[in-house]
Amino acid sequence: MPLLYSWILAEALAVHVSQTFTISSCSTRNLPLVLNAADRVLGSFQIFPTYGYGDKELKFRVLDSTDTSQYSQPIILDLGTVVNGASFDFTASRSGNHVLVFDNECGSSGSNSQKEIRLTYEITKPAVTFSKPNAARVI
């Protein structure tokens, strides 16, 4: 009598992105991401004054902009005011459009300097599992 074994093949797919961009003083930079439900985004960014002077702070948040016809964009993650840089991690609860928001706002508590952002992130797709039940071991 053969022994029964099931076999499993799992695969996780990941996309790696690195980019550098500038945010003018008193402005916002939105970076769109199209995600599937259960996609995980893990990243970090560093903030540098463009001309070698000025502050190294801005506000960072992630929005779900999948269906904004009836609802405002829900905030998935809000790090508030970030100084020097930060790491972030979130999982999409549904498929659709998401936005990384870098806000270099003005005002008494905001910034008045242009900044360079060095961003890296990885989007990991959930593992896809294939199995073949009742696979017989060859003796």
C-alpha atoms as a printed R data frame, in Angstrom:
    type eleno elety resid chain resno       x      y      z
1   ATOM     1    CA   MET     A     1   0.000  0.000  0.000
2   ATOM     2    CA   PRO     A     2   1.565  3.293 -1.031
3   ATOM     3    CA   LEU     A     3   2.013  6.097  1.533
4   ATOM     4    CA   LEU     A     4   0.063  9.209  0.658
5   ATOM     5    CA   TYR     A     5   1.756 12.586  0.616
6   ATOM     6    CA   SER     A     6   0.421 15.879 -0.539
7   ATOM     7    CA   TRP     A     7   2.849 18.293 -2.112
8   ATOM     8    CA   ILE     A     8   2.695 22.042 -2.001
9   ATOM     9    CA   LEU     A     9   4.286 24.659 -4.191
10  ATOM    10    CA   ALA     A    10   4.139 28.189 -2.840
11  ATOM    11    CA   GLU     A    11   5.356 31.280 -4.596
12  ATOM    12    CA   ALA     A    12   5.538 34.858 -3.363
13  ATOM    13    CA   LEU     A    13   6.120 37.600 -5.898
14  ATOM    14    CA   ALA     A    14   7.742 40.904 -5.011
15  ATOM    15    CA   VAL     A    15   8.333 44.179 -6.824
16  ATOM    16    CA   HIS     A    16  11.195 46.422 -5.648
17  ATOM    17    CA   VAL     A    17  11.141 50.171 -6.359
18  ATOM    18    CA   SER     A    18  13.690 52.900 -5.618
19  ATOM    19    CA   GLN     A    19  13.225 56.489 -6.648
20  ATOM    20    CA   THR     A    20  14.358 59.974 -5.769
21  ATOM    21    CA   PHE     A    21  12.203 63.055 -6.245
22  ATOM    22    CA   THR     A    22  11.925 66.667 -5.131
23  ATOM    23    CA   ILE     A    23   9.042 68.309 -3.301
24  ATOM    24    CA   SER     A    24   8.780 72.080 -3.544
25  ATOM    25    CA   SER     A    25   8.107 74.084 -0.425
26  ATOM    26    CA   CYS     A    26   4.436 74.339  0.481
27  ATOM    27    CA   SER     A    27   3.415 71.486 -1.840
28  ATOM    28    CA   THR     A    28   2.353 67.843 -1.802
29  ATOM    29    CA   ARG     A    29   3.606 64.900 -3.856
30  ATOM    30    CA   ASN     A    30   1.225 61.980 -4.445
31  ATOM    31    CA   LEU     A    31   2.606 58.649 -5.653
32  ATOM    32    CA   PRO     A    32  -0.087 56.263 -6.879
33  ATOM    33    CA   LEU     A    33   0.118 52.500 -6.360
34  ATOM    34    CA   VAL     A    34  -2.269 49.963 -7.877
35  ATOM    35    CA   LEU     A    35  -2.557 47.094 -5.400
36  ATOM    36    CA   ASN     A    36  -4.492 43.871 -5.061
37  ATOM    37    CA   ALA     A    37  -6.174 42.889 -1.825
38  ATOM    38    CA   ALA     A    38  -3.607 41.390  0.588
39  ATOM    39    CA   ASP     A    39  -0.600 42.999 -1.175
40  ATOM    40    CA   ARG     A    40   1.911 44.110  1.448
41  ATOM    41    CA   VAL     A    41   3.919 47.314  1.004
42  ATOM    42    CA   LEU     A    42   7.068 47.667  3.059
43  ATOM    43    CA   GLY     A    43   9.242 50.729  2.541
44  ATOM    44    CA   SER     A    44  11.254 53.614  3.852
45  ATOM    45    CA   PHE     A    45  12.261 57.108  2.849
46  ATOM    46    CA   GLN     A    46  14.861 59.689  3.794
47  ATOM    47    CA   ILE     A    47  14.417 63.462  3.682
48  ATOM    48    CA   PHE     A    48  17.221 65.807  2.580
49  ATOM    49    CA   PRO     A    49  17.194 69.593  2.191
50  ATOM    50    CA   THR     A    50  17.661 70.237 -1.544
51  ATOM    51    CA   TYR     A    51  20.142 73.071 -1.193
52  ATOM    52    CA   GLY     A    52  21.938 71.782  1.893
53  ATOM    53    CA   TYR     A    53  19.964 73.915  4.312
54  ATOM    54    CA   GLY     A    54  16.455 73.895  5.711
55  ATOM    55    CA   ASP     A    55  14.509 71.419  7.757
56  ATOM    56    CA   LYS     A    56  14.154 67.691  7.140
57  ATOM    57    CA   GLU     A    57  10.500 67.204  7.972
58  ATOM    58    CA   LEU     A    58   7.211 66.582  6.221
59  ATOM    59    CA   LYS     A    59   3.939 64.764  6.787
60  ATOM    60    CA   PHE     A    60   3.400 61.268  5.389
61  ATOM    61    CA   ARG     A    61   0.241 59.217  4.966
62  ATOM    62    CA   VAL     A    62  -1.201 56.473  2.765
63  ATOM    63    CA   LEU     A    63  -4.690 56.745  1.271
64  ATOM    64    CA   ASP     A    64  -7.029 54.197 -0.283
65  ATOM    65    CA   SER     A    65  -8.490 56.007 -3.292
66  ATOM    66    CA   THR     A    66 -10.240 52.986 -4.801
67  ATOM    67    CA   ASP     A    67 -13.780 54.337 -4.616
68  ATOM    68    CA   THR     A    68 -13.997 58.032 -3.860
69  ATOM    69    CA   SER     A    69 -17.293 58.650 -5.649
70  ATOM    70    CA   GLN     A    70 -19.281 58.157 -2.437
71  ATOM    71    CA   TYR     A    71 -16.665 58.397  0.285
72  ATOM    72    CA   SER     A    72 -13.606 60.483  1.029
73  ATOM    73    CA   GLN     A    73 -10.251 58.752  0.708
74  ATOM    74    CA   PRO     A    74  -9.767 56.603  3.807
75  ATOM    75    CA   ILE     A    75  -6.408 56.989  5.500
76  ATOM    76    CA   ILE     A    76  -4.730 53.583  5.787
77  ATOM    77    CA   LEU     A    77  -1.596 54.828  7.527
78  ATOM    78    CA   ASP     A    78  -0.732 58.231  8.990
79  ATOM    79    CA   LEU     A    79   2.776 58.796 10.360
80  ATOM    80    CA   GLY     A    80   2.087 62.467 11.019
81  ATOM    81    CA   THR     A    81   5.135 64.735 10.925
82  ATOM    82    CA   VAL     A    82   8.280 62.797 10.059
83  ATOM    83    CA   VAL     A    83  11.787 64.143 10.752
84  ATOM    84    CA   ASN     A    84  14.782 62.821  8.739
85  ATOM    85    CA   GLY     A    85  12.821 59.846  7.350
86  ATOM    86    CA   ALA     A    86  10.742 56.854  8.331
87  ATOM    87    CA   SER     A    87   9.831 53.264  7.588
88  ATOM    88    CA   PHE     A    88   6.302 52.195  6.709
89  ATOM    89    CA   ASP     A    89   4.411 48.946  6.320
90  ATOM    90    CA   PHE     A    90   0.799 48.279  5.342
91  ATOM    91    CA   THR     A    91  -1.357 45.635  3.703
92  ATOM    92    CA   ALA     A    92  -4.060 46.549  1.189
93  ATOM    93    CA   SER     A    93  -7.472 45.505  2.473
94  ATOM    94    CA   ARG     A    94  -8.975 45.672 -1.016
95  ATOM    95    CA   SER     A    95  -7.833 45.875 -4.619
96  ATOM    96    CA   GLY     A    96  -7.525 49.255 -6.284
97  ATOM    97    CA   ASN     A    97  -5.723 52.561 -6.210
98  ATOM    98    CA   HIS     A    98  -3.674 53.634 -3.212
99  ATOM    99    CA   VAL     A    99  -1.614 56.799 -2.770
100 ATOM   100    CA   LEU     A   100   1.584 57.572 -0.857
101 ATOM   101    CA   VAL     A   101   1.259 61.234  0.196
102 ATOM   102    CA   PHE     A   102   4.323 63.349  1.008
103 ATOM   103    CA   ASP     A   103   3.083 66.709  2.345
104 ATOM   104    CA   ASN     A   104   5.617 69.523  2.613
105 ATOM   105    CA   GLU     A   105   3.066 71.933  4.024
106 ATOM   106    CA   CYS     A   106   3.619 75.581  4.885
107 ATOM   107    CA   GLY     A   107   2.666 77.494  7.943
108 ATOM   108    CA   SER     A   108   3.899 78.088 11.432
109 ATOM   109    CA   SER     A   109   4.400 74.370 12.057
110 ATOM   110    CA   GLY     A   110   5.109 73.480  8.435
111 ATOM   111    CA   SER     A   111   8.117 73.727  6.204
112 ATOM   112    CA   ASN     A   112   9.290 76.446  3.905
113 ATOM   113    CA   SER     A   113  12.107 74.547  2.213
114 ATOM   114    CA   GLN     A   114  12.349 72.313 -0.837
115 ATOM   115    CA   LYS     A   115  13.275 68.704 -0.087
116 ATOM   116    CA   GLU     A   116  14.700 65.671 -1.837
117 ATOM   117    CA   ILE     A   117  13.043 62.360 -0.959
118 ATOM   118    CA   ARG     A   118  14.845 59.036 -1.409
119 ATOM   119    CA   LEU     A   119  12.177 56.369 -1.389
120 ATOM   120    CA   THR     A   120  12.460 52.595 -1.551
121 ATOM   121    CA   TYR     A   121   9.630 50.132 -1.190
122 ATOM   122    CA   GLU     A   122   8.680 46.568 -1.950
123 ATOM   123    CA   ILE     A   123   5.251 45.255 -2.881
124 ATOM   124    CA   THR     A   124   4.866 41.610 -1.938
125 ATOM   125    CA   LYS     A   125   2.042 39.591 -3.410
126 ATOM   126    CA   PRO     A   126   0.545 36.987 -1.102
127 ATOM   127    CA   ALA     A   127   1.874 33.478 -1.519
128 ATOM   128    CA   VAL     A   128   0.067 31.423 -4.121
129 ATOM   129    CA   THR     A   129  -0.242 27.834 -3.030
130 ATOM   130    CA   PHE     A   130  -0.758 24.870 -5.323
131 ATOM   131    CA   SER     A   131  -1.317 21.448 -3.895
132 ATOM   132    CA   LYS     A   132  -1.950 18.015 -5.225
133 ATOM   133    CA   PRO     A   133  -3.810 15.955 -2.661
134 ATOM   134    CA   ASN     A   134  -3.290 12.228 -2.437
135 ATOM   135    CA   ALA     A   135   0.031 12.182 -4.276
136 ATOM   136    CA   ALA     A   136   1.491  8.726 -3.834
137 ATOM   137    CA   ARG     A   137   5.089  8.211 -2.806
138 ATOM   138    CA   VAL     A   138   7.068  6.158 -5.308
139 ATOM   139    CA   ILE     A   139   8.724  3.160 -3.666
